[in-house]
């Protein structure tokens, strides 16, 4: 070295090429400069790039660089974005705009010639191209062309362990009622080997993913869907199902459910899949089990689900104690001393037991009246 380097220079790296020539490289620090251009704020980090290249589409990319002793990941950029002021530190985000011929937000009417603005991992705006580009004039726009953008689907009620029995759903028996169909389903389910149910749950997860579903609420009695769900990449809740009209079974059944949920939370965490509990139906679960379960799910913030208001037969039974639920189901399931006929709708019965205070997920809920809807809205069920 024949001269002193400037004060901002730090380490000096000496390299020798194939011809015997020596080269000196300097890592230096430079004050960050904040610049504003077209409404976009970026920072010049004084990066020393480790490597650059050009891929097959002719876009330039940088592999990364240092500022002082700190490493910064540098995102791929096009020849139009090669100025260092386009870089930002890890943890900061670029606003990205994705333009499509059609956008269907679901919560609002479809948009023609629309844009979705993405800030990091979050959607910042959805609207027409003119509106969003005016709001973010300096953001990069990726035009996806003649496509339709819409949110991924949410399937709030699945029984993945019953996927192997899908053929039953295709059978049409004119004189078979809903309750009789349920009894036939239970009969076949109990006769199906566990490995067949497990394979069915795996196949169900595959179909969900391939259909564009992102979130599920799965009810499981055997828990064979637990591992397939965790491995699938899906988000959602798996509900441990409890079923018994006998009040004497209430405490031990709830204890088992609590042990399962707490063990799953400890073993797997709840980053993608949460663990909850479901009480089968109001007419197959004792009032005592409901009363014991409600305080626990509220205290420990456990997701809660119930099948309710599923058929006219259920409504008839709760109002009058008559119909096929009273006459077709086994007496060991329906006993007046276990589950008294309340004389109200199934939804109102749950409200009397304090169940709606848990903000439960109600599966089906198709046999409801205006009073039921008012209660559901009031309790945000």
C-alpha positions as CSV (number, residue, x, y, z in Angstrom):
1,X,0.0,0.0,0.0
2,X,1.5,3.3,-1.0
3,X,-1.2,5.6,0.4
4,X,-3.6,5.8,3.3
5,X,-7.2,4.8,2.5
6,X,-10.0,7.3,3.2
7,X,-11.4,7.2,6.8
8,X,-14.7,5.6,5.7
9,X,-12.8,2.5,4.3
10,X,-12.6,-0.5,6.6
11,X,-11.2,-4.0,5.7
12,X,-8.8,-4.4,2.7
13,X,-9.0,-7.6,0.7
14,X,-6.0,-8.4,-1.5
15,X,-6.5,-10.9,-4.4
16,X,-4.2,-12.2,-7.2
17,X,-5.5,-13.0,-10.7
18,X,-4.2,-15.7,-13.1
19,X,-1.7,-13.3,-14.6
20,X,-0.1,-12.4,-11.3
21,X,-1.7,-9.1,-10.9
22,X,-2.8,-8.0,-7.5
23,X,-6.1,-6.2,-6.7
24,X,-7.2,-4.4,-3.6
25,X,-10.9,-4.3,-2.6
26,X,-12.3,-2.1,0.1
27,X,-15.4,-2.5,2.3
28,X,-16.6,1.0,3.3
29,X,-19.4,2.5,5.2
30,X,-21.5,5.3,3.8
31,X,-24.2,7.3,5.5
32,X,-27.7,6.1,4.5
33,X,-29.4,8.5,2.2
34,X,-33.2,8.8,2.2
35,X,-34.6,9.6,-1.2
36,X,-38.1,10.1,-2.5
37,X,-39.1,9.4,-6.0
38,X,-42.7,9.1,-7.2
39,X,-43.9,8.7,-3.7
40,X,-41.7,5.6,-2.9
41,X,-39.2,5.8,0.0
42,X,-36.0,3.7,-0.3
43,X,-32.5,3.7,1.2
44,X,-29.0,3.5,-0.2
45,X,-27.2,1.1,2.1
46,X,-23.7,1.4,0.5
47,X,-23.8,-2.3,-0.3
48,X,-20.7,-4.3,-1.5
49,X,-22.3,-6.9,-3.7
50,X,-20.9,-10.4,-3.5
51,X,-22.0,-11.5,-7.0
52,X,-24.2,-10.6,-9.9
53,X,-25.5,-12.4,-12.8
54,X,-28.1,-12.6,-15.6
55,X,-30.6,-15.4,-16.0
56,X,-32.2,-16.7,-19.1
57,X,-34.8,-14.0,-19.3
58,X,-32.1,-11.3,-19.2
59,X,-33.0,-10.0,-15.8
60,X,-30.0,-9.0,-13.6
61,X,-29.8,-10.4,-10.1
62,X,-27.6,-9.9,-7.1
63,X,-26.9,-12.6,-4.6
64,X,-26.4,-10.3,-1.6
65,X,-24.0,-8.0,0.1
66,X,-22.5,-6.5,3.2
67,X,-22.7,-3.1,4.8
68,X,-19.8,-3.1,7.3
69,X,-20.1,-6.5,9.0
70,X,-23.8,-6.9,8.4
71,X,-25.3,-9.1,5.7
72,X,-28.3,-7.9,3.6
73,X,-30.3,-10.1,1.3
74,X,-30.8,-8.3,-2.0
75,X,-33.9,-9.1,-4.0
76,X,-33.9,-9.9,-7.7
77,X,-34.3,-6.7,-9.8
78,X,-34.7,-5.8,-13.5
79,X,-32.4,-3.6,-15.5
80,X,-34.9,-0.7,-14.9
81,X,-34.4,-1.1,-11.1
82,X,-30.6,-1.3,-10.8
83,X,-30.0,1.8,-8.7
84,X,-29.1,1.1,-5.1
85,X,-31.9,3.3,-3.9
86,X,-34.3,0.5,-4.9
87,X,-32.9,-1.8,-2.1
88,X,-34.2,-2.0,1.5
89,X,-33.0,-3.8,4.5
90,X,-34.3,-7.2,5.6
91,X,-37.6,-6.6,7.5
92,X,-38.6,-3.7,5.2
93,X,-41.0,-4.5,2.3
94,X,-41.5,-3.4,-1.3
95,X,-45.1,-2.6,-2.3
96,X,-46.0,-4.9,-5.1
97,X,-49.1,-4.4,-7.4
98,X,-50.6,-7.4,-9.2
99,X,-52.9,-6.4,-12.1
100,X,-55.6,-8.8,-13.4
101,X,-58.4,-8.7,-15.9
102,X,-60.8,-9.7,-13.1
103,X,-60.7,-9.7,-9.3
104,X,-63.4,-11.3,-7.2
105,X,-63.0,-10.1,-3.5
106,X,-66.1,-12.1,-2.4
107,X,-66.9,-9.5,0.2
108,X,-67.6,-7.0,-2.5
109,X,-68.7,-7.0,-6.2
110,X,-66.3,-8.3,-8.8
111,X,-63.7,-5.8,-10.2
112,X,-62.8,-5.5,-13.9
113,X,-59.3,-4.4,-14.7
114,X,-58.2,-4.5,-11.0
115,X,-55.1,-4.4,-8.9
116,X,-54.2,-6.1,-5.6
117,X,-51.5,-4.2,-3.6
118,X,-49.3,-6.4,-1.5
119,X,-47.2,-4.9,1.3
120,X,-44.8,-7.7,2.5
121,X,-47.2,-10.5,3.5
122,X,-50.3,-8.4,3.8
123,X,-52.9,-7.1,1.3
124,X,-52.8,-3.3,1.5
125,X,-55.5,-2.5,-1.1
126,X,-57.9,-4.0,-3.6
127,X,-59.5,-1.9,-6.3
128,X,-59.6,-0.8,-9.9
129,X,-56.2,-0.3,-11.6
130,X,-56.7,3.4,-11.8
131,X,-57.5,3.8,-8.1
132,X,-54.7,1.6,-6.7
133,X,-52.0,3.0,-9.0
134,X,-53.0,6.5,-8.0
135,X,-52.6,5.5,-4.4
136,X,-49.2,3.8,-4.9
137,X,-47.7,5.7,-7.9
138,X,-44.2,4.4,-7.5
139,X,-44.9,0.7,-6.9
140,X,-43.9,-2.0,-9.3
141,X,-46.8,-3.5,-11.3
142,X,-46.9,-7.1,-12.4
143,X,-49.6,-7.6,-15.1
144,X,-51.0,-11.1,-14.9
145,X,-53.1,-10.7,-18.0
146,X,-56.5,-12.3,-18.6
147,X,-56.9,-14.1,-15.3
148,X,-59.3,-14.1,-12.4
149,X,-57.9,-13.5,-8.9
150,X,-59.9,-14.5,-5.9
151,X,-59.2,-15.6,-2.2
152,X,-58.4,-19.2,-1.5
153,X,-61.4,-21.1,-0.3
154,X,-62.4,-21.8,3.4
155,X,-64.0,-25.2,4.0
156,X,-65.4,-24.6,7.6
157,X,-66.8,-28.1,8.0
158,X,-65.1,-31.3,7.0
159,X,-65.0,-34.9,8.2
160,X,-61.7,-36.0,6.6
161,X,-61.8,-39.3,8.3
162,X,-65.0,-40.1,6.4
163,X,-63.5,-39.4,3.0
164,X,-63.1,-43.2,2.5
165,X,-66.9,-43.5,2.7
166,X,-67.6,-41.0,0.0
167,X,-69.5,-43.6,-2.1
168,X,-72.2,-43.5,0.5
169,X,-72.9,-39.9,-0.4
170,X,-73.6,-40.9,-4.0
171,X,-76.2,-43.5,-3.1
172,X,-79.8,-42.5,-3.6
173,X,-82.4,-44.4,-1.6
174,X,-85.8,-42.7,-1.9
175,X,-87.4,-44.1,1.2
176,X,-84.3,-43.5,3.5
177,X,-84.6,-40.5,5.8
178,X,-81.8,-38.2,7.0
179,X,-81.6,-40.0,10.4
180,X,-81.6,-43.4,8.7
181,X,-78.8,-42.2,6.4
182,X,-76.7,-41.1,9.5
183,X,-77.2,-44.5,11.1
184,X,-76.0,-46.2,7.9
185,X,-73.0,-43.9,7.8
186,X,-72.1,-44.8,11.4
187,X,-72.5,-48.5,10.7
188,X,-70.1,-48.4,7.8
189,X,-67.6,-46.1,9.5
190,X,-67.3,-48.5,12.5
191,X,-66.6,-51.4,10.1
192,X,-63.9,-49.6,8.2
193,X,-60.3,-50.4,9.1
194,X,-58.3,-47.5,10.6
195,X,-55.6,-47.6,7.8
196,X,-58.4,-47.1,5.2
197,X,-59.7,-44.1,7.2
198,X,-56.2,-42.7,7.4
199,X,-55.6,-43.1,3.6
200,X,-59.0,-41.4,3.1
201,X,-57.9,-38.4,5.3
202,X,-54.7,-38.1,3.2
203,X,-56.7,-38.1,0.0
204,X,-59.1,-35.6,1.4
205,X,-56.2,-33.2,2.2
206,X,-54.9,-33.6,-1.3
207,X,-58.3,-32.8,-2.8
208,X,-58.6,-29.7,-0.6
209,X,-55.2,-28.4,-1.7
210,X,-55.7,-29.1,-5.3
211,X,-59.1,-27.3,-5.3
212,X,-57.6,-24.1,-4.0
213,X,-58.7,-24.5,-0.4
214,X,-56.4,-22.8,2.2
215,X,-58.4,-23.2,5.5
216,X,-60.4,-26.1,7.0
217,X,-62.4,-26.8,10.1
218,X,-62.2,-30.6,10.5
219,X,-64.2,-32.7,13.0
220,X,-62.4,-35.9,14.0
221,X,-63.4,-38.8,16.3
222,X,-60.5,-41.1,15.5
223,X,-57.9,-38.3,15.0
224,X,-56.6,-40.0,11.8
225,X,-56.7,-36.6,10.1
226,X,-54.3,-35.0,12.5
227,X,-51.0,-35.9,10.8
228,X,-52.3,-35.5,7.2
229,X,-53.5,-32.0,8.1
230,X,-50.3,-31.0,9.8
231,X,-48.3,-32.2,6.7
232,X,-50.6,-30.7,4.1
233,X,-49.7,-27.1,4.5
234,X,-53.3,-26.2,5.2
235,X,-54.5,-23.8,7.9
236,X,-57.4,-24.3,10.2
237,X,-58.8,-26.2,13.2
238,X,-59.1,-29.8,14.0
239,X,-61.9,-30.5,16.5
240,X,-61.8,-33.4,18.9
241,X,-65.4,-34.8,18.8
242,X,-67.3,-35.8,22.0
243,X,-70.5,-37.8,21.8
244,X,-72.5,-39.2,24.7
245,X,-76.1,-38.4,26.0
246,X,-75.4,-40.1,29.3
247,X,-74.6,-37.4,31.9
248,X,-72.5,-39.9,33.9
249,X,-70.0,-39.9,31.1
250,X,-69.7,-36.1,30.9
251,X,-66.7,-35.5,33.2
252,X,-64.4,-38.3,32.0
253,X,-65.1,-37.5,28.3
254,X,-64.3,-33.9,28.8
255,X,-61.1,-34.8,30.7
256,X,-60.0,-36.9,27.8
257,X,-60.7,-34.0,25.4
258,X,-58.8,-31.6,27.5
259,X,-55.8,-33.9,27.7
260,X,-55.8,-34.3,23.9
261,X,-56.0,-30.6,23.2
262,X,-53.3,-29.6,25.7
263,X,-51.0,-32.4,24.4
264,X,-51.4,-31.3,20.8
265,X,-50.8,-27.7,21.7
266,X,-47.6,-28.6,23.5
267,X,-46.4,-31.0,20.8
268,X,-47.3,-29.2,17.6
269,X,-48.0,-25.6,18.6
270,X,-50.8,-23.7,16.8
271,X,-49.0,-21.8,14.1
272,X,-51.1,-23.3,11.3
273,X,-53.5,-25.8,12.8
274,X,-55.4,-24.9,16.0
275,X,-56.9,-27.6,18.3
276,X,-60.5,-27.4,19.4
277,X,-63.4,-29.5,20.6
278,X,-66.9,-30.3,19.2
279,X,-69.9,-31.6,21.0
280,X,-71.7,-33.7,18.4
281,X,-75.3,-32.4,18.4
282,X,-77.7,-31.0,21.0
283,X,-79.7,-34.3,20.9
284,X,-76.7,-36.7,21.3
285,X,-74.9,-34.8,24.1
286,X,-76.2,-34.4,27.6
287,X,-76.8,-30.9,29.0
288,X,-74.3,-31.7,31.8
289,X,-71.5,-32.1,29.2
290,X,-72.4,-28.8,27.7
291,X,-72.3,-27.1,31.1
292,X,-68.9,-28.5,31.9
293,X,-67.4,-27.7,28.5
294,X,-68.5,-24.1,28.1
295,X,-66.4,-22.6,31.0
296,X,-63.3,-24.5,29.9
297,X,-63.4,-23.4,26.2
298,X,-63.9,-19.8,27.3
299,X,-61.1,-19.9,29.9
300,X,-58.5,-21.5,27.6
301,X,-59.7,-20.0,24.3
302,X,-60.4,-23.4,22.7
303,X,-62.2,-23.4,19.4
304,X,-65.7,-24.8,19.8
305,X,-68.0,-26.4,17.2
306,X,-71.5,-28.0,17.2
307,X,-73.7,-29.6,14.6
308,X,-77.1,-27.9,15.1
309,X,-80.4,-27.1,13.3
310,X,-79.4,-29.7,10.7
311,X,-82.8,-31.2,9.7
312,X,-86.5,-30.7,10.2
313,X,-86.5,-33.8,12.4
314,X,-84.2,-32.1,14.9
315,X,-86.5,-29.1,15.1
316,X,-89.5,-31.3,15.6
317,X,-87.9,-33.2,18.4
318,X,-86.8,-30.1,20.3
319,X,-90.2,-28.5,20.1
320,X,-92.4,-31.5,20.6
321,X,-90.3,-34.6,21.4
322,X,-91.8,-36.4,18.4
323,X,-90.7,-37.5,15.0
324,X,-88.0,-39.9,13.7
325,X,-85.3,-38.8,16.2
326,X,-87.6,-40.0,19.0
327,X,-88.7,-43.1,17.2
328,X,-85.8,-44.3,15.0
329,X,-82.8,-43.6,17.2
330,X,-81.8,-46.3,19.7
331,X,-83.3,-45.7,23.2
332,X,-79.7,-45.7,24.6
333,X,-79.2,-42.4,22.6
334,X,-82.5,-40.6,23.3
335,X,-83.8,-40.7,26.8
336,X,-86.1,-38.1,28.2
337,X,-84.4,-38.2,31.6
338,X,-81.0,-37.5,30.0
339,X,-82.0,-34.9,27.5
340,X,-85.4,-33.4,28.3
341,X,-87.5,-31.9,25.5
342,X,-87.0,-28.2,25.9
343,X,-89.9,-26.9,23.8
344,X,-87.7,-24.4,22.0
345,X,-85.6,-24.4,18.8
346,X,-82.2,-26.1,18.8
347,X,-80.4,-22.7,18.6
348,X,-82.5,-21.4,21.5
349,X,-81.7,-24.5,23.5
350,X,-78.0,-23.9,23.1
351,X,-78.5,-20.3,24.2
352,X,-80.2,-21.5,27.4
353,X,-77.2,-23.7,28.1
354,X,-74.8,-20.7,27.7
355,X,-73.2,-22.3,24.6
356,X,-73.6,-19.3,22.3
357,X,-71.4,-17.2,24.7
358,X,-68.4,-19.2,23.4
359,X,-69.0,-17.8,19.8
360,X,-69.1,-21.3,18.4
361,X,-68.8,-22.5,14.9
362,X,-72.2,-23.9,14.1
363,X,-72.2,-26.6,11.4
364,X,-75.2,-26.7,9.1
365,X,-77.6,-24.3,10.9
366,X,-80.1,-24.5,8.1
367,X,-83.3,-25.0,10.1
368,X,-83.5,-21.6,11.8
369,X,-86.1,-18.9,12.3
370,X,-85.8,-15.1,12.8
371,X,-85.4,-15.4,16.6
372,X,-82.6,-17.9,16.0
373,X,-80.8,-15.5,13.6
374,X,-81.1,-12.7,16.1
375,X,-79.5,-14.8,18.8
376,X,-76.7,-15.8,16.4
377,X,-76.0,-12.3,15.4
378,X,-76.1,-11.1,19.1
379,X,-73.6,-13.7,20.2
380,X,-71.4,-13.5,17.0
381,X,-71.7,-17.2,16.5
